[in-house]
Amino acid sequence: MIAKCSVQSNDPHLFQTLNGLRHIAETRRFKAWLLDQFGVLHDGKKPYPGAISTLEMLATTGAKMVVISNSSRRASTTIDKLKSLGFDPSLFAGAITSGELTHQYLLRLIIASSVIKD
């Protein structure tokens, strides 16, 4: 069986092409934001134009922002990288990375195995 997905609507506002996050941010519609870092906030060397000011504006609305990444780096390293690029770390509630999740999982395994051995 092949799943089908279709949307039939004459509503011109159902889908919208956006050039960046600013338009969505200005609506104040969302209270939580999961933001990928590479290719969204920066290119690895510098922030994208308007990225910092958009996040600062989002923060004034009380929005909670979390950086997500499939990076093998720990969350603290990710926040440090953003800081080095000019982002204020206090703008973010935290970071979730593949590296952080792996680290936490391995810690739980080590703790569980030491409890079993004792």
C-alpha positions in Angstrom: 0.0 0.0 0.0 1.4 3.4 -1.0 0.4 6.3 1.2 -1.1 9.3 -0.5 -1.0 12.8 0.6 -2.8 15.6 -1.1 -4.1 19.0 -0.2 -7.0 20.4 -2.1 -7.8 24.0 -1.4 -8.4 27.2 -3.1 -7.1 29.1 -0.1 -4.1 31.2 -1.3 -2.8 31.4 2.3 -2.5 27.7 2.8 1.1 27.6 1.5 3.4 30.6 1.6 6.9 31.1 0.4 9.0 33.0 2.8 12.4 34.6 2.5 13.7 34.1 6.1 12.2 33.8 9.5 11.5 37.5 10.1 8.0 37.4 8.7 6.9 34.5 10.8 8.6 35.9 13.9 6.7 39.2 13.5 3.4 37.4 13.7 4.2 36.3 17.3 2.2 33.2 16.6 4.8 30.7 17.9 6.1 30.5 21.4 8.8 27.9 20.9 11.3 27.7 18.1 13.6 24.8 17.2 16.3 26.3 15.0 18.9 24.3 13.1 22.2 26.1 13.2 24.1 25.3 10.0 22.4 26.7 6.9 19.7 28.4 9.0 21.5 30.7 11.5 25.0 30.7 10.0 27.2 29.3 7.3 29.9 28.0 9.7 31.9 31.3 9.4 29.4 34.1 9.8 25.7 34.6 10.7 23.3 35.0 7.9 22.1 38.6 7.4 19.3 39.4 9.9 19.7 36.2 11.9 20.9 37.8 15.1 18.4 40.7 14.9 15.6 38.3 14.2 16.5 36.1 17.2 16.8 39.2 19.4 13.3 40.3 18.2 11.9 36.8 18.9 13.4 37.0 22.4 11.4 40.2 23.1 8.2 38.3 22.5 9.1 35.7 25.2 9.7 33.0 22.6 11.8 30.1 23.7 14.5 29.1 21.2 16.4 25.8 21.1 19.2 25.1 18.7 19.0 21.7 17.1 21.8 20.0 15.1 22.9 16.7 13.9 26.4 17.8 14.8 28.6 15.3 16.8 29.5 18.2 19.1 28.2 18.6 22.6 25.5 21.2 23.3 27.9 23.5 25.2 30.3 23.5 22.2 27.4 24.4 19.9 26.4 27.4 22.1 30.1 28.5 22.3 30.3 28.4 18.5 27.2 30.6 18.2 28.7 33.0 20.8 31.9 33.2 18.7 29.8 34.2 15.7 28.1 37.0 17.6 24.9 35.3 18.9 24.0 36.1 22.5 23.9 32.7 24.3 21.2 33.9 26.6 18.8 34.0 23.6 18.7 30.2 23.7 17.0 27.9 26.2 19.6 25.3 25.2 20.9 23.1 22.4 20.1 19.6 21.3 22.8 17.9 19.2 23.4 14.3 18.1 26.7 14.5 20.1 24.9 15.6 23.2 22.3 12.9 23.0 25.0 10.3 22.4 26.9 11.5 25.4 23.9 11.4 27.6 22.9 7.9 26.4 26.5 6.6 27.0 26.5 8.1 30.5 23.2 6.3 31.3 24.7 3.0 30.1 27.8 3.5 32.2 25.8 4.3 35.3 23.4 1.5 34.7 26.2 -1.0 34.2 28.0 0.1 37.3 24.9 -0.2 39.4 24.3 -3.8 38.0 28.0 -4.8 38.9 27.7 -3.4 42.4 
